[in-house]
Amino acid sequence: MRRLRDNDGSTTHRRHIRFHMARCKGAGPLHDILHSEATAVYAVLRDAERAREDAEDAAVEAAALVTRAEETLENVIRDIDAEAKKIDRAEPTLMAQSTILPGGLTPILEPEGAAQLDVLPALGVRLAPFKGKGAMKDAVSALENAEAGMRAALEAAAATEIEVERRFAEELGARRAVREQLSSAHGRLRDLYKARPALAERFFLKEKEAPRAKSSPLSLPAPPT
C-alpha cells in the first residue's frame, strides 16, 4: 500500500480512499466494516475540500469588492480636487487646491489598500476650512461615505482570509483521518490474510509510474545513390 503524505493533496487522498471503499464493499464482514469507516472519512474530506474552495471563492469576491471600494474612494478624491479648482477660480486668494492637496493627487492616490486610509485623516483636516465653499460639503460627505465603504470592504476581506485558513486546517485534518483509516485498514486486512498477507494489497490503489518517453529510433544511413 502506498503511504500517502499530507502534501499529496485532497484529490489524491479522495482517490485512494474511494478505491478502497469500492473494493471493500460486500467482500466480507470485516470488509463491510472497513467500507463503512472509509465512507465516513471520505465524506468528511469531500465536504472539507468543498468548504475550503467555497471560502477561497468568497475571498476572491471580497478582494474584488475592496478594489471597487478603492476605486470609488479615489474617484471621490479626484472630485475634491476638481471642486478645489473651481473654488480657486471663483476666489483665487483662498488657494484651495494647494491647501487641500499640497503634493497633488499622487500622495493620496498612490497608497493601496489599508495604507490609503492612513492618509485620509490629514486630508480631512485640510478640507475643513473649505466645507462651506461651493459643492465641497457634498464632496466631503461623499469622501466620508467612501472611506466607510473602504473600511467595511477591507474588514470583510480580512474575515474571508481567516475563513480560508480555518477551512484549510479542517481539510488537512480530514486528509490525516483518511491516511489513518487506510493505515488501520491495511493492518487489519493483513491480519485477516495472515497466511497470505499480500492479498490485502488488492484493497488499496496501486498507482502506476508515469510511462517513460520512448527513445527515438536510430537514424539509418541514407541508401547509396
N, C-alpha and C positions, 0 to 999 in steps of 0.2 A: 504494500500500500504506500502510495506517495504521501509523505508527511507535508501537509500544507503549512505555509508560513503566513504570518499576518499580512505581509506586503504582496501576497498573491492576488489580493483584490476580491471583492464580493462576487464578481461573476464566476471566478474560478471556484470559490467556496460553494456557490449555489450549484454549479455543475457537478461537483463531486458528491455533495450530499443528495442531490436529486437522483443521480445514478444509483447511489447506494439504496435510496428509498425504493426505487423501482425493482432492483434486484432482490431485495429482501421480501417484498410483498408476496405473501402466500407461499413462501418457500419452507415454512415450518414454524413451530411455536415460538422459538427464540427469534426467528427472523421477523415474525409479525410484531413482536415487542420492539425490535430494533427499527422496524418501519414506522411504528407509531412515534417513537422517540425522535427519529430523524425528521419526520413530518413536522413535529413541533418546532425544532430548532431551525428548520428550513423556513417556516412561516415567519418566525421572528426576524431572521436575516432579510428575507424578502421585504417585509414591512419596514425594517430599519433602513434599508437601502433606498426605498421609495421616499421615506420621510426625509432622508438626507438630501435627495435630489429635489424634493419639493422646497426644502429650506434654501437650497442653492438658487433655485429659480426665484424665490422670494427676495433673496439678496441681490440678484441681478436687477429685478424690478425696482427695489429700493434705491440701488445705485443710480438707475436711470432717473428716478424722481429727484434725487439730490442734484443731478446735472440740470434738470429742468428748473429746480428752485434756484440754483446758482445763476442760470441764465436770466431768470426773472429779476433777481436782485441786481445783476449787472445792468440790465436794461433800465431799471429804476434809477440807478446811479447816473447813467447816461442822460436820462430825462432831467435829473437835477442839474447836471452840467449845462444842458440846453436852456433850462429855466434861468440859471445864473447868468448866462449870456444875455438873455432877454432883459434881466434886471439891469445889467451893466449898460445896455443900450438906452434904457429909459433913464437911469441915474448913474452915469459913469463914475461919479465920485465914491460910490459905495464899494466898488471893486469886489463885487460878489464872487465872481468866478475864481479869482486868485486867492480870496479868503477861504472859500469853501474847499477848493481843490488846489492848494498851493503847489503841489507837484504834478498837477494834471490828473488824468484818469488812471494812468498806469499804476501808481502805488496802491490804488484802491481795487483795481480790477485784476491785477497780476496774481495776488494770492489766490489759492484754490481751497475749496472745502472749508473746513472749520477755521483755517487761517484767515479766510476772507472776513469772517465775523469779527476777528480781533481788531480790524481797522475801523469798524463802524462806530464805536463809542466816541472816538475823536472826531469823526465826521459829523456825528450828531451835535457835538459841542459847537463846531464851526458853523453848522446850519442854523442854530438857534436864533441869531440876530436877524435872520432873513425870512423867518416863517411868515411874517405879515406882508411880505413883498410879492406881488404878482400871484402866480399859482404855486408858490413854493410850499404853502401849507398843505396842499393836496399831494405834492411830491414827497414831503416829509412823511405824511400818513402812509403813502404807498411804500416808502422805504421801511417803515416800521412793520408793515404787513409782510413785506418780502423777507425781512430779517426773521420774523417769527416763522414763516414758512420754511426758510432755510434751516433754522434750528430744529424744527419738527422733522424735516426730512433726514437730517444727519442723525438724530436720535433714533429714528426708525431704522435707518441703515445699520447703525451700530447694533441694534437689537437683533436684526436678521443675521449679522455675522456671528453673534453669540449663539444664536439658534443653530447655525450651521455647525459650529464646533460641538455643540451638545449632541446634535443628531449624529455627527460622525463618530463621536465617542461611543454612542449606543451601537452604531454599526460595527465598530471594532469589537465591542463586547459580543455581538451576535456572531461575528466571524470566529471568535475564540470558542464560543459554545459549539459551533459546527466542528471545529477541529477536535475538541474534547469528545464530542459524540462519535466522530469517526474513529478516534483512537480507542475509545471504550468498546465500540462495536467490533473493531478489529481484534482486540484481545479476547472478547467473549466468543467470537467465531473461531478463533484459533483453538480455544479451549474445547469448543464443540467438536471440531475436526482434529482433535489432538493426535489421532493416528495418522492423519494426512493434513497437517496444518496449512499446506499450500492451497487447499481447497477454499480457504477463507478469502483468498485474493480475488475470487470470482465476483465477490460482492462489492468491490471497490474499483473505481475508474482507473484504468491504466492509460495514461496519455502518451501517445507515441511522440518520439522526437521528430522535429521538423525534418522533412526529407532533404538530403544533401543535394546540392545542384550537380547535375550530371556533367562530367568532364566533356569538353568539346571533342569531337572526333579528330583523330590525327589527320593533318593535311597530307594528301598524297602528291607526289611529284607529277607535274603535268606530263601527259604522254608525249613521246617524241613526235616531231612533225616531219 
